């Protein structure tokens, strides 16, 4: 209770899968890093531990961001939107947010009628996920 | 083709309702304004007109942001995430993004274990939606 999760959970309207989208934003620069999904337990674990947890829809399990890559997100502040169906997470991202090795996931943009890559990986997926050979 | 919508649509993976979440961010300040949903037509109309369109899940229709409130969003840049299942819209928001009259929708935050309001409306819903009496 002391961590605010009861209040947040009662304000949230989860979808039919028990999930809400959560936007992660770097707290000091304003960079939008990624969007992922949270269930009740991910909200609780995030507020309780101060480390961002999501629900992995592809792996169908709780996902402590950075658990395999080391690229953890420390929670700075959790916000709830007007309708209670979206979260905004102000975070401090260690390293890179994107599994491709880029700082954020939104590295393709429409420019002059083309979808172009606007950011390069700063680390390789091998470095992130350990191709230790 | 010239507006990039064909490239974007082929990069997107819509959900079972034909939608993707779209995060709107004020292009110059970095403020995250809101999250709403887009279908194929909303993406096309947004890129074609330069004014942001969403799909309203509550009204089940195309929604040109600001059509009733006047609080339009001009598109500055559209970005696609790594998995093609989320959009980031850099926009220039006229007035307020939130239907409550607040600048953005994320006006509730966990602070000291409580969910507290951190922003007040800058206009009333009556002013936004016209209680002209």
Interface residues (C-beta under 8 A of the other chain):
Chain A: X1 X2 X3 X4 X7 X8 X11 X21 X23 X25 X29 X30 X31 X32 X34 X35 X47 X77 X78 X79 X80 X81 X82 X83 X86 X88 X98 X99 X100 X102 X105 X106 X107 X108 X109 X110 X111 X113 X114 X115 X118
Chain B: X1 X2 X3 X4 X7 X8 X11 X21 X23 X25 X29 X30 X31 X32 X34 X35 X47 X77 X78 X79 X80 X81 X82 X83 X86 X88 X98 X99 X100 X102 X105 X106 X107 X108 X109 X110 X111 X113 X114 X115 X118
